[in-house]
Amino acid sequence: MAYFNEFSEFLYQNSYPDVSASVNTPRGFVSGLQHFSLYGVYEGRTSASPFFNEQAYLTLYPDVRNAVASGVFKSGLEHFTFNGAQEGRYSPIGTFDSEQVYLKKYPDVAAAVKQGLFYSGYDHYLKYGQFEGRVPGWFNEQAYLVRNPDVAAAVGVANPTNGVVTFNSGFEHYLLFGQYENRFQIFSGTSGNDIVNSFGANGTNLTGVDYVALSANPVDYTLGSTTFQVDTLIGSPVSDRYLLGFGRSPSNPNPRPLYVGGGNADYALIRNFTKGSDLIQLAGSLTDYNQVVSGNNLNISTKNGNDLVAIVEGVTSPLSLAGANAVNTATGTFVIT
């Protein structure tokens, strides 16, 4: 019998109506998991978990892709179930650096993997991490739950009809629904140098700072420091907001500019920026900053002290205020594109 550590009953039954129709019928299956274990994994059914991406797995491991193409395995998921997990392989979740980022964010997990207690960080995440509020990649689980209280209320709650827990984490909700519902999310870094990747169907928010949400109404937060660190912010293929400054809130009486105070030793390197679509949020006003084209990039720095704030790759002309509502006087921030 096949067993997959993070099988999603909800996703599997919703992806395969024929299986759902047969569950709990006189001659049917007890659950979608039973069907998957006995038949589905051998039939090439791959919608068994929001944390396994079939195409990404095959792209990451060409040898598995060739084995599937030659008929040795029906799918990458079948390979992972019987071989890949024990070999320390993982499925990229959203971005291709999830495994590396997970081990960097959680040194205790990295140590456990090194000791052989887990096959990989991915293995730890499926068995324990997701239930502990840990997240692969830079998705901010804590902020997502605070800013989306209905999701927080649903996490870990079993359906009274069938006893199935639909969401084990906010990240699971974001993968399945949140990214398509325009819900607030943020991909945030740490107090060190980070390469923050984001992903989402309708755009994302990115920052290199450690961001902690305190409340949703009113919006309140605390931030870590970005002084003397260089962060690379890589957006999604759709519209993104690069957060290089935050507005005033109950805990922050003054707007908070980032990457200010370290001269040229601290800044954000912004990649995949598209003028007219992506946004850069800054604290203060447009007149507080200089924009200078340098080669194929745009450098943004403070006007007083010429402190480098950001390098925007591939942009060769200054950015402008993003429309009539670009300036938020209440928070003391503005956005440019």
Rosetta silent file (secondary structure, phi, psi, omega in degrees, C-alpha in Angstrom):
SEQUENCE: MAYFNEFSEFLYQNSYPDVSASVNTPRGFVSGLQHFSLYGVYEGRTSASPFFNEQAYLTLYPDVRNAVASGVFKSGLEHFTFNGAQEGRYSPIGTFDSEQVYLKKYPDVAAAVKQGLFYSGYDHYLKYGQFEGRVPGWFNEQAYLVRNPDVAAAVGVANPTNGVVTFNSGFEHYLLFGQYENRFQIFSGTSGNDIVNSFGANGTNLTGVDYVALSANPVDYTLGSTTFQVDTLIGSPVSDRYLLGFGRSPSNPNPRPLYVGGGNADYALIRNFTKGSDLIQLAGSLTDYNQVVSGNNLNISTKNGNDLVAIVEGVTSPLSLAGANAVNTATGTFVIT
SCORE:     score description
SCORE:     0.000 S_00000001
   1 L     0.000  135.222  179.084    0.000    0.000    0.000 S_00000001
   2 L   -81.394  145.359  176.693    1.300    3.453   -0.909 S_00000001
   3 L  -137.824  129.699  179.440    1.505    6.126    1.757 S_00000001
   4 L  -117.563  124.108 -172.385    2.113    9.821    1.214 S_00000001
   5 L   -51.549  -43.997 -176.697    2.968   11.852    4.324 S_00000001
   6 L  -116.992   70.600  175.490    0.832   14.871    3.493 S_00000001
   7 L   -81.933  134.726  178.449   -2.216   13.515    1.763 S_00000001
   8 L  -108.556  106.459  178.841   -5.071   16.005    1.494 S_00000001
   9 H   -59.238  -42.561 -179.271   -8.443   14.303    1.615 S_00000001
  10 H   -60.139  -51.142 -177.723  -10.125   17.582    0.741 S_00000001
  11 H   -65.494  -42.570 -176.144   -7.988   18.256   -2.333 S_00000001
  12 H   -64.585  -46.666 -179.235   -8.073   14.680   -3.615 S_00000001
  13 H   -68.446  -34.406  178.791  -11.830   14.310   -3.451 S_00000001
  14 H   -74.823  -24.107  179.102  -12.394   17.749   -4.977 S_00000001
  15 H   -83.144  -27.732 -175.589   -9.944   17.005   -7.793 S_00000001
  16 L  -127.309   88.045 -177.515  -11.416   13.609   -8.639 S_00000001
  17 H   -57.901  -30.524  179.654  -15.241   13.617   -8.519 S_00000001
  18 H   -64.670  -37.148  176.965  -15.373    9.912   -9.440 S_00000001
  19 H   -69.633  -45.531 -179.486  -13.465    9.095   -6.270 S_00000001
  20 H   -58.241  -39.424 -178.342  -15.581   11.448   -4.191 S_00000001
  21 H   -67.204  -23.729 -176.867  -18.763    9.845   -5.517 S_00000001
  22 H   -94.198  -11.642 -178.186  -17.562    6.412   -4.421 S_00000001
  23 E   -71.769  134.120  178.722  -16.481    7.343   -0.896 S_00000001
  24 L    62.106   29.609  171.265  -18.739    5.996    1.870 S_00000001
  25 L  -102.847  161.373 -175.061  -20.953    4.105   -0.546 S_00000001
  26 L   -53.001  -39.372 -178.390  -21.825    0.429    0.058 S_00000001
  27 L  -113.294   18.661 -176.198  -19.299   -0.850   -2.486 S_00000001
  28 L   -98.569 -147.942 -175.797  -17.034    2.168   -2.489 S_00000001
  29 E  -110.215  151.813  177.552  -14.053    3.413   -0.512 S_00000001
  30 L   -68.091  -34.680 -176.917  -13.774    4.462    3.096 S_00000001
  31 L  -158.586  168.429  173.474  -11.817    7.568    2.060 S_00000001
  32 H   -64.922  -34.452  178.079   -9.937    9.215   -0.744 S_00000001
  33 H   -60.076  -40.228  178.082   -6.722    8.113    0.969 S_00000001
  34 H   -62.561  -43.586  178.264   -7.762    4.500    0.640 S_00000001
  35 H   -62.758  -45.534 -179.955   -8.400    4.987   -3.078 S_00000001
  36 H   -59.482  -44.498 -176.540   -5.087    6.803   -3.545 S_00000001
  37 H   -66.403  -38.480 -176.413   -3.155    4.104   -1.687 S_00000001
  38 H   -87.743  -33.180 -172.567   -4.717    1.216   -3.573 S_00000001
  39 L  -133.620  -47.879 -168.857   -5.224    2.713   -7.014 S_00000001
  40 H   -56.150  -43.401 -177.665   -4.708    6.451   -7.439 S_00000001
  41 H   -64.768  -29.507  179.777   -0.941    6.561   -7.066 S_00000001
  42 H   -86.100  -12.007  179.820   -0.614    3.849   -9.724 S_00000001
  43 L   -95.718    1.619  179.889   -3.066    5.626  -12.041 S_00000001
  44 L    81.066   19.109  176.554   -1.017    8.807  -12.250 S_00000001
  45 L   -79.776  122.690 -171.504   -3.359   10.852  -10.056 S_00000001
  46 L  -117.310   -5.280  178.214   -1.192   13.648   -8.659 S_00000001
  47 L   -86.115   69.775 -176.519   -3.610   16.073   -6.953 S_00000001
  48 L  -113.132  -11.873  179.693   -3.022   14.505   -3.565 S_00000001
  49 L  -161.581  139.587  174.887   -1.464   17.409   -1.674 S_00000001
  50 L   -68.517  -11.688 -177.427   -1.130   21.176   -2.106 S_00000001
  51 L   -97.108    5.954  175.386    2.500   20.671   -1.068 S_00000001
  52 L  -123.997  121.396  179.368    3.427   18.480   -4.020 S_00000001
  53 L  -110.209  108.398 -175.012    3.780   20.029   -7.467 S_00000001
  54 H   -56.319  -50.859 -175.941    4.073   17.340  -10.108 S_00000001
  55 H   -66.375  -39.490  179.457    5.534   19.525  -12.859 S_00000001
  56 H   -65.135  -38.637  178.416    7.992   21.244  -10.526 S_00000001
  57 H   -63.415  -43.858  179.573    9.203   17.871   -9.222 S_00000001
  58 H   -68.389  -33.430  177.891    9.800   16.573  -12.733 S_00000001
  59 H   -69.539  -40.100 -178.485   11.579   19.780  -13.702 S_00000001
  60 H   -69.778  -31.553 -176.236   13.846   19.633  -10.667 S_00000001
  61 L  -123.681   90.731 -178.710   14.756   15.975  -11.232 S_00000001
  62 H   -59.829  -32.128  179.542   15.344   15.133  -14.923 S_00000001
  63 H   -64.383  -36.653  176.956   16.113   11.484  -14.073 S_00000001
  64 H   -70.136  -41.632  177.952   12.619   11.117  -12.616 S_00000001
  65 H   -57.373  -41.453  179.138   11.127   12.889  -15.624 S_00000001
  66 H   -67.945  -37.240  179.149   12.859   10.387  -17.912 S_00000001
  67 H   -66.101  -37.413  176.893   11.663    7.467  -15.780 S_00000001
  68 H   -68.350  -42.751 -179.355    8.073    8.706  -16.034 S_00000001
  69 H   -63.069  -32.344 -178.478    8.409    9.245  -19.782 S_00000001
  70 L   -88.433   -1.463  175.715    9.710    5.674  -20.213 S_00000001
  71 L    88.908    6.036  177.923    6.867    4.222  -18.155 S_00000001
  72 L   -66.563  -38.400  174.697    8.876    3.128  -15.116 S_00000001
  73 L  -127.179  150.025  177.274    6.622    5.347  -12.997 S_00000001
  74 L   -75.453  -26.638 -176.509    3.179    6.718  -13.748 S_00000001
  75 L  -159.827  167.184  173.340    4.039   10.069  -12.194 S_00000001
  76 H   -64.862  -33.523  179.613    6.577   12.010  -10.208 S_00000001
  77 H   -65.235  -37.983  176.091    4.339   11.577   -7.175 S_00000001
  78 H   -62.809  -42.821  177.767    4.562    7.794   -7.481 S_00000001
  79 H   -60.893  -45.325 -178.743    8.347    8.083   -7.600 S_00000001
  80 H   -62.605  -41.980 -176.670    8.373   10.364   -4.562 S_00000001
  81 H   -61.536  -41.653 -174.909    6.059    8.082   -2.597 S_00000001
  82 H   -99.267  -23.270 -175.524    8.172    4.962   -3.065 S_00000001
  83 H  -131.956  -47.839 -168.840   11.675    6.326   -3.655 S_00000001
  84 H   -60.122  -42.493 -178.312   12.073   10.091   -3.661 S_00000001
  85 L   -60.082  -45.427 -178.692   11.262   10.850   -0.031 S_00000001
  86 L   -68.527  -19.298  179.062   13.821    8.322    1.238 S_00000001
  87 L   -90.002    1.832  179.640   16.398    9.800   -1.149 S_00000001
  88 L    80.099   15.675  178.252   15.980   13.256    0.391 S_00000001
  89 L   -80.262  162.606 -178.638   14.206   14.666   -2.660 S_00000001
  90 L  -146.369  163.644  176.237   11.526   17.310   -2.323 S_00000001
  91 L  -103.184  122.843  175.917    8.837   19.036   -4.308 S_00000001
  92 L   -57.468  133.515 -179.976    9.340   22.773   -4.844 S_00000001
  93 L  -113.079  101.765  178.981    6.462   24.621   -3.227 S_00000001
  94 L    81.425  -54.728  178.418    5.785   27.887   -5.000 S_00000001
  95 L  -131.402  158.991 -173.102    9.467   28.635   -5.561 S_00000001
  96 L   -79.231   -0.699 -178.399   12.409   26.412   -6.293 S_00000001
  97 L  -106.205   15.441 -172.822   14.355   27.394   -3.169 S_00000001
  98 H   -58.124  -43.685 -178.876   11.876   26.118   -0.604 S_00000001
  99 H   -62.528  -48.895 -178.733   14.111   23.332    0.736 S_00000001
 100 H   -63.584  -41.735 -179.697   17.162   25.559    1.121 S_00000001
 101 H   -65.937  -40.644 -179.532   15.152   28.389    2.677 S_00000001
 102 H   -60.110  -45.025 -179.839   13.443   26.030    5.130 S_00000001
 103 H   -69.120  -33.154  177.613   16.766   24.717    6.400 S_00000001
 104 H   -69.647  -42.128 -177.486   18.168   28.261    6.621 S_00000001
 105 H   -70.146  -31.157 -174.120   15.167   29.571    8.561 S_00000001
 106 L  -124.958   84.773 -178.148   15.097   26.621   10.962 S_00000001
 107 H   -59.124  -29.041  178.830   18.603   25.566   12.049 S_00000001
 108 H   -66.016  -35.363  176.760   17.143   22.951   14.417 S_00000001
 109 H   -69.510  -42.708  178.229   15.577   21.202   11.429 S_00000001
 110 H   -58.120  -40.425  179.004   18.838   21.421    9.480 S_00000001
 111 H   -66.537  -39.241  179.870   20.611   19.783   12.417 S_00000001
 112 H   -66.724  -37.867  176.748   17.981   17.030   12.601 S_00000001
 113 H   -65.241  -42.716  179.761   18.349   16.322    8.879 S_00000001
 114 H   -62.179  -32.846  178.929   22.121   16.176    9.260 S_00000001
 115 L   -80.021   -6.219  179.865   21.678   13.659   12.078 S_00000001
 116 L    85.011   13.016  179.389   19.491   11.496    9.850 S_00000001
 117 L   -76.017  -24.407  176.236   16.304   12.037   11.840 S_00000001
 118 L  -135.919  151.401  178.564   14.545   13.280    8.682 S_00000001
 119 L   -66.745  -34.055 -175.906   15.185   12.619    5.011 S_00000001
 120 L  -165.309  171.954  173.141   15.028   16.347    4.257 S_00000001
 121 H   -62.197  -36.087  178.315   13.603   19.634    5.442 S_00000001
 122 H   -61.265  -42.415  177.775   10.632   18.862    3.203 S_00000001
 123 H   -60.315  -44.234  177.933   10.145   15.560    5.040 S_00000001
 124 H   -62.221  -43.006 -178.120   10.151   17.430    8.360 S_00000001
 125 H   -60.701  -45.493 -178.315    7.676   19.993    7.049 S_00000001
 126 H   -64.551  -37.208 -175.400    5.183   17.362    5.907 S_00000001
 127 H   -84.214  -36.931 -172.946    5.389   15.409    9.175 S_00000001
 128 L  -135.299  -43.727 -168.744    5.667   18.211   11.724 S_00000001
 129 H   -55.517  -42.397 -176.883    6.550   21.674   10.421 S_00000001
 130 H   -65.570  -27.981  179.626    3.210   22.633    8.941 S_00000001
 131 H   -83.960  -11.364 -179.148    1.486   21.888   12.253 S_00000001
 132 H  -101.297    5.968 -179.313    4.065   23.979   14.122 S_00000001
 133 L    82.783    9.581  177.663    3.493   27.141   12.087 S_00000001
 134 L   -84.064  153.639 -175.919    6.675   26.650   10.041 S_00000001
 135 L  -140.812  133.277  171.633    6.653   27.480    6.344 S_00000001
 136 L   -75.698  146.054 -175.848    8.956   26.614    3.439 S_00000001
 137 L    79.623 -165.479 -171.297    9.934   29.690    1.476 S_00000001
 138 L  -106.602   10.116  176.809    9.321   33.242    2.680 S_00000001
 139 E   -59.944  132.405 -177.660    5.538   33.216    3.061 S_00000001
 140 L   -92.957   96.192 -177.872    4.636   34.885    6.380 S_00000001
 141 H   -61.345  -45.762 -176.272    2.263   32.446    8.069 S_00000001
 142 H   -61.064  -45.843 -179.291    1.763   34.564   11.178 S_00000001
 143 H   -66.615  -36.954 -179.393    0.802   37.695    9.252 S_00000001
 144 H   -62.695  -42.105 -178.536   -1.548   35.760    6.977 S_00000001
 145 H   -71.896  -37.814  178.436   -3.511   34.385    9.927 S_00000001
 146 H   -66.666  -42.471 -176.737   -3.666   37.730   11.739 S_00000001
 147 H   -81.461  -11.877  177.867   -4.814   39.614    8.642 S_00000001
 148 L  -128.941   74.782 -173.782   -7.275   36.862    7.643 S_00000001
 149 H   -62.271  -26.587  177.397   -9.028   35.886   10.893 S_00000001
 150 H   -67.037  -34.296  176.483  -11.601   33.704    9.133 S_00000001
 151 H   -69.251  -43.335  179.289   -8.758   31.537    7.853 S_00000001
 152 H   -57.728  -38.058 -179.620   -7.200   31.428   11.316 S_00000001
 153 H   -70.451  -23.874 -176.983  -10.530   30.215   12.700 S_00000001
 154 H   -90.696  -20.039 -176.713  -10.708   27.442   10.083 S_00000001
 155 L   -65.934  127.751  177.407   -7.173   26.072   10.483 S_00000001
 156 L    81.001    2.143 -178.361   -7.146   22.710   12.258 S_00000001
 157 L   -94.591  128.376 -179.147  -10.929   22.466   12.416 S_00000001
 158 E   -83.649  143.568  174.268  -12.483   19.207   11.246 S_00000001
 159 L   -65.830  125.450 -176.944  -15.563   19.096    9.054 S_00000001
 160 L   -64.218  -20.995 -178.693  -18.400   17.850   11.300 S_00000001
 161 L   -76.329  -47.624 -175.424  -19.788   15.732    8.451 S_00000001
 162 L  -120.590   -1.098  178.341  -16.721   13.660    7.618 S_00000001
 163 L    75.323    8.231 -177.124  -14.164   14.598   10.247 S_00000001
 164 L   -86.257  130.144  174.246  -11.685   15.828    7.607 S_00000001
 165 E   -82.825  117.741 -175.747   -9.469   18.788    8.493 S_00000001
 166 L   -74.771  -43.945 -177.147   -9.506   21.008    5.413 S_00000001
 167 L  -127.126  124.770  174.993   -6.599   23.311    6.339 S_00000001
 168 L   -92.504  -10.809 -178.621   -3.668   22.446    8.578 S_00000001
 169 L  -160.665  164.550  173.611   -2.084   25.876    8.126 S_00000001
 170 H   -65.937  -34.475  178.967   -2.609   29.305    6.630 S_00000001
 171 H   -60.647  -40.876  178.042   -0.038   28.409    3.988 S_00000001
 172 H   -62.702  -41.658  177.086   -2.180   25.475    2.880 S_00000001
 173 H   -62.341  -42.480 -179.705   -5.173   27.817    2.555 S_00000001
 174 H   -61.510  -42.802  179.981   -3.083   30.285    0.544 S_00000001
 175 H   -61.695  -43.491 -174.784   -1.947   27.569   -1.862 S_00000001
 176 H   -83.215  -37.926 -172.017   -5.469   26.276   -2.443 S_00000001
 177 L  -133.476  -48.191 -169.036   -7.566   29.433   -2.220 S_00000001
 178 H   -54.719  -39.549 -178.383   -6.001   32.563   -0.785 S_00000001
 179 H   -67.626  -17.889  178.587   -3.771   33.441   -3.710 S_00000001
 180 H   -97.865   -5.823 -174.688   -6.846   33.475   -5.961 S_00000001
 181 L  -107.593    8.780 -179.847   -8.988   35.510   -3.557 S_00000001
 182 L    58.377   33.388  176.611   -6.840   38.655   -3.357 S_00000001
 183 L   -77.032  153.153  177.577   -6.270   38.124    0.357 S_00000001
 184 L   -67.199  132.735  171.840   -3.548   40.013    2.125 S_00000001
 185 L  -147.364  162.225  177.438   -0.273   38.121    2.298 S_00000001
 186 L  -147.230  136.826  173.668    3.341   39.112    2.678 S_00000001
 187 E  -103.673  118.361 -170.933    6.603   37.395    1.881 S_00000001
 188 E  -129.912  156.011 -176.920    9.171   38.650    4.383 S_00000001
 189 L   -98.447 -152.845 -177.113   12.825   38.121    5.217 S_00000001
 190 L  -126.157 -166.816  178.762   14.951   38.019    8.343 S_00000001
 191 L   -82.734   -0.392  178.420   17.520   40.229   10.060 S_00000001
 192 L  -110.091 -172.757  176.651   20.228   38.904    7.715 S_00000001
 193 L   -71.412  128.037 -176.966   20.857   38.998    3.979 S_00000001
 194 L  -131.074  154.538  167.689   17.979   37.230    2.219 S_00000001
 195 E  -114.693   99.753 -173.019   16.833   36.305   -1.266 S_00000001
 196 E   -95.098  112.777  174.150   13.057   36.610   -0.922 S_00000001
 197 E   -98.896  146.742  175.188   11.011   34.935   -3.650 S_00000001
 198 L  -128.593  162.237  174.753    7.255   35.304   -3.855 S_00000001
 199 L  -152.242  146.441  178.814    4.493   33.587   -5.769 S_00000001
 200 L   175.243  148.874 -175.737    0.791   34.171   -6.189 S_00000001
 201 L   -71.614  -25.832 -175.141   -1.890   34.227   -8.825 S_00000001
 202 L  -125.204   27.939  178.576   -2.856   37.860   -8.217 S_00000001
 203 L    94.926  160.790 -174.815    0.343   39.540   -7.094 S_00000001
 204 L  -140.584  169.576  170.429    2.225   39.649   -3.805 S_00000001
 205 E  -110.760  133.973 -179.160    3.792   41.879   -1.165 S_00000001
 206 E  -129.452  142.366  171.430    7.547   41.501   -0.549 S_00000001
 207 E  -152.186  150.117  179.091    9.925   42.891    2.025 S_00000001
 208 L   -87.743   -3.394 -175.586   13.366   41.923    3.222 S_00000001
 209 L   -93.158  157.281  173.336   12.585   42.781    6.846 S_00000001
 210 L   -75.646  114.409 -173.604   11.224   40.546    9.585 S_00000001
 211 E  -111.728  127.147  177.247    7.530   41.545    9.702 S_00000001
 212 E  -121.654  120.055  178.451    5.212   40.664   12.599 S_00000001
 213 E   -82.311  133.672  179.421    1.511   41.472   12.296 S_00000001
 214 E  -102.166  -36.893  179.075   -0.136   42.608   15.537 S_00000001
 215 E  -159.561  159.885 -179.478   -3.709   43.238   14.419 S_00000001
 216 E   -97.430  -30.853 -177.820   -5.866   43.472   11.329 S_00000001
 217 L  -144.733   97.716    4.102   -8.246   46.255   12.382 S_00000001
 218 L   -77.787  160.093  177.371   -6.568   48.591   12.827 S_00000001
 219 E   -66.813  124.882  179.681   -3.576   47.351   10.873 S_00000001
 220 E  -142.971  153.445 -172.045   -0.628   47.193   13.262 S_00000001
 221 E  -161.547  166.185  165.725    2.803   45.616   13.074 S_00000001
 222 E  -127.792  155.172 -177.827    6.385   45.503   14.300 S_00000001
 223 E  -126.910  151.128  168.625    9.480   45.315   12.109 S_00000001
 224 L   -84.039 -170.895 -177.965   12.992   44.000   12.396 S_00000001
 225 L   -98.754  147.528  172.922   16.004   45.966   11.198 S_00000001
 226 L  -119.445   12.692  178.737   17.340   46.226    7.647 S_00000001
 227 L   -72.082  134.624  179.028   20.401   48.282    8.507 S_00000001
 228 L    61.075   41.814  170.163   23.645   46.802    7.138 S_00000001
 229 L  -143.756  152.250  179.018   22.016   44.041    5.136 S_00000001
 230 E  -118.936  119.353 -179.182   21.413   43.524    1.444 S_00000001
 231 E  -113.774  139.415  174.310   18.215   41.756    0.430 S_00000001
 232 E  -102.780  124.216 -177.750   17.237   40.516   -3.013 S_00000001
 233 E  -112.515  118.015 -176.043   13.489   40.747   -3.681 S_00000001
 234 E  -118.023  113.250 -175.823   12.178   38.645   -6.571 S_00000001
 235 L   -81.611  177.179  178.857    8.548   39.125   -7.476 S_00000001
 236 L   -84.990  174.426  178.772    6.000   36.873   -9.141 S_00000001
 237 L   -68.226  -14.200 -179.818    5.065   37.023  -12.853 S_00000001
 238 L  -107.585 -170.789 -171.770    2.066   39.233  -11.989 S_00000001
 239 L   -65.974  128.504 -179.174    1.766   42.594  -10.209 S_00000001
 240 L  -126.095  157.410  175.216    3.791   42.870   -6.997 S_00000001
 241 E  -117.937  116.531  178.650    4.340   45.495   -4.314 S_00000001
 242 E   -91.666  115.146 -172.446    7.929   45.835   -3.073 S_00000001
 243 E   -93.554  102.775  177.819    7.756   47.223    0.454 S_00000001
 244 L  -108.838    7.946  177.246   10.745   49.478    1.170 S_00000001
 245 E  -165.031  146.323 -179.500    8.861   51.583    3.702 S_00000001
 246 E  -123.083  152.799 -175.519    5.938   51.085    6.067 S_00000001
 247 L   -87.582  171.817  178.267    3.318   53.507    7.294 S_00000001
 248 L   -68.554  150.158  179.641    2.392   54.728   10.751 S_00000001
 249 E  -152.111  177.442  179.876    0.215   52.505   12.916 S_00000001
 250 L   -52.742  -35.588 -179.717   -0.753   52.305   16.606 S_00000001
 251 L   -92.170   -6.156 -176.997    2.664   50.850   17.425 S_00000001
 252 E  -132.814   89.714 -175.986    4.532   53.031   14.932 S_00000001
 253 L   -65.187  -21.152  179.663    3.780   56.743   15.333 S_00000001
 254 L  -121.211  147.101  175.039    6.099   57.616   12.443 S_00000001
 255 L   -57.130  148.505 -174.384    6.431   56.048    8.981 S_00000001
 256 E  -114.487  102.677  174.026    9.295   53.550    8.848 S_00000001
 257 E   -77.204  146.580  178.931   11.758   53.791    5.920 S_00000001
 258 L  -106.718  158.841  177.295   13.891   50.695    5.281 S_00000001
 259 L    60.473   34.093  178.173   17.556   50.404    4.236 S_00000001
 260 L  -119.271  128.719  178.013   18.359   53.823    5.657 S_00000001
 261 L   123.826  -14.950 -178.738   21.307   54.386    7.966 S_00000001
 262 L  -112.690   15.013 -178.195   23.974   52.164    6.471 S_00000001
 263 H    62.126 -129.970  179.366   24.929   54.203    3.419 S_00000001
 264 H   -89.990    6.864 -178.715   25.619   51.893    0.491 S_00000001
 265 H   -89.113   -5.404  177.210   26.019   48.869    2.781 S_00000001
 266 L  -140.616  126.640  179.056   22.283   48.243    3.024 S_00000001
 267 E  -167.709  168.412  175.062   19.770   48.223    0.188 S_00000001
 268 E  -105.160  130.413  172.664   17.206   46.100   -1.621 S_00000001
 269 E   -96.614  111.965 -174.360   18.061   44.595   -4.995 S_00000001
 270 E   -99.679  125.576  179.921   14.748   44.412   -6.858 S_00000001
 271 E  -119.531  158.409  179.189   14.370   41.923   -9.679 S_00000001
 272 L    63.435   31.828 -179.848   11.551   41.144  -12.118 S_00000001
 273 L   -86.888  131.113  178.966   10.189   44.689  -11.818 S_00000001
 274 L  -118.186  117.249  178.972    7.761   45.781  -14.541 S_00000001
 275 L   -62.891  141.168  179.880    6.943   49.480  -14.843 S_00000001
 276 L    85.773  -12.181  179.493    3.235   50.216  -14.889 S_00000001
 277 L  -122.457  -53.385  178.319    2.433   46.915  -13.194 S_00000001
 278 L   -83.318  158.561 -177.383    4.674   46.467  -10.170 S_00000001
 279 E  -128.336  148.962  170.433    4.861   48.980   -7.337 S_00000001
 280 E  -118.463  123.537  179.138    7.515   50.165   -4.906 S_00000001
 281 E   -99.854  130.169 -179.613    6.240   51.477   -1.568 S_00000001
 282 E  -129.053  157.064  176.638    8.374   54.020    0.290 S_00000001
 283 E   -93.761  145.515 -179.643    7.941   56.040    3.478 S_00000001
 284 L    98.445 -133.675  179.481    7.787   59.836    3.373 S_00000001
 285 L  -137.022  164.509 -177.179    7.310   61.637    0.059 S_00000001
 286 H   -59.696  -31.763 -178.326    8.710   61.402   -3.449 S_00000001
 287 H   -72.047   -7.822  178.572   10.800   64.532   -2.877 S_00000001
 288 H   -81.959   -6.184 -171.904   12.728   62.706   -0.131 S_00000001
 289 E  -127.580  151.202  171.142   14.412   60.462   -2.708 S_00000001
 290 E  -106.359  145.175  174.345   16.743   60.686   -5.699 S_00000001
 291 E  -124.784  119.583 -176.743   16.454   58.389   -8.703 S_00000001
 292 E  -129.439  127.741  176.600   19.562   57.940  -10.837 S_00000001
 293 E   -78.656  129.512  178.682   20.000   55.593  -13.798 S_00000001
 294 E  -130.812  103.449 -175.472   23.250   53.646  -13.593 S_00000001
 295 L    66.407 -122.534  179.141   23.890   51.386  -16.570 S_00000001
 296 L  -100.030   14.769 -176.871   20.850   49.152  -16.953 S_00000001
 297 E  -125.599  163.060  175.454   19.577   49.769  -13.432 S_00000001
 298 E  -112.919  123.936  177.167   17.808   52.473  -11.462 S_00000001
 299 E   -98.246  129.151  176.069   19.294   53.522   -8.123 S_00000001
 300 E  -111.451  125.674 -178.877   16.945   54.963   -5.495 S_00000001
 301 E  -139.648  162.678  177.442   18.585   56.825   -2.619 S_00000001
 302 E   -72.493  145.427 -178.805   17.643   59.323    0.057 S_00000001
 303 L   -72.658  -36.757  178.084   18.061   62.941   -0.948 S_00000001
 304 L   -91.786  108.013  179.804   19.567   63.884    2.414 S_00000001
 305 L    98.196  -11.222  177.742   22.773   61.918    2.834 S_00000001
 306 L    50.680   49.578 -179.187   22.498   60.058   -0.474 S_00000001
 307 L   -88.547  117.765 -177.660   21.848   56.769    1.334 S_00000001
 308 E   -64.447  128.408 -179.276   21.239   53.953   -1.175 S_00000001
 309 E  -108.254  -41.407 -176.376   17.823   52.368   -0.631 S_00000001
 310 E  -154.673  149.733  167.835   17.264   50.201   -3.705 S_00000001
 311 E  -117.622  119.660 -178.330   18.675   49.060   -7.013 S_00000001
 312 E  -102.337  107.613 -175.467   15.928   48.228   -9.500 S_00000001
 313 E   -67.280  138.036  172.675   17.331   45.867  -12.116 S_00000001
 314 L    77.088    5.508  179.350   16.512   46.467  -15.771 S_00000001
 315 L  -105.797  122.477 -173.218   14.821   49.843  -15.228 S_00000001
 316 L  -117.774   22.565  173.658   16.462   52.671  -17.158 S_00000001
 317 L  -151.886  151.868 -178.131   14.211   55.638  -16.394 S_00000001
 318 L   -59.692  152.474  178.016   12.872   57.194  -13.178 S_00000001
 319 L   -92.529  155.650 -177.807    9.640   55.902  -11.679 S_00000001
 320 L  -121.212  164.859  175.686    6.550   58.064  -11.104 S_00000001
 321 E   -56.435  139.714 -173.016    3.719   58.160   -8.617 S_00000001
 322 L   -87.884   65.108  174.371    1.311   55.326   -9.324 S_00000001
 323 L    91.181 -174.507 -173.214   -1.838   57.285  -10.092 S_00000001
 324 L   -66.196  -28.390 -177.422   -4.146   59.589   -8.171 S_00000001
 325 L  -102.690   24.084 -175.494   -4.167   57.427   -5.022 S_00000001
 326 L   -71.186  -27.286 -177.490   -0.416   56.860   -4.909 S_00000001
 327 E  -101.246  125.113  178.031    0.089   59.028   -1.811 S_00000001
 328 E  -109.676   96.518 -176.267   -1.393   57.833    1.485 S_00000001
 329 L   -67.682  -26.571 -178.863   -1.271   60.813    3.829 S_00000001
 330 L   -67.596  -39.239 -177.697   -2.807   58.804    6.682 S_00000001
 331 L   -98.100  -17.406 -178.915    0.064   56.320    6.785 S_00000001
 332 L    79.023   31.820  179.164    2.814   58.568    5.399 S_00000001
 333 E  -126.724  166.726  175.128    3.689   56.290    2.496 S_00000001
 334 E  -149.668  161.763  179.734    3.542   56.466   -1.304 S_00000001
 335 E  -126.462  142.053  179.057    3.936   54.074   -4.218 S_00000001
 336 E  -125.462  157.070  178.987    5.784   54.517   -7.502 S_00000001
 337 L  -151.027    0.000    0.000    5.851   52.551  -10.721 S_00000001
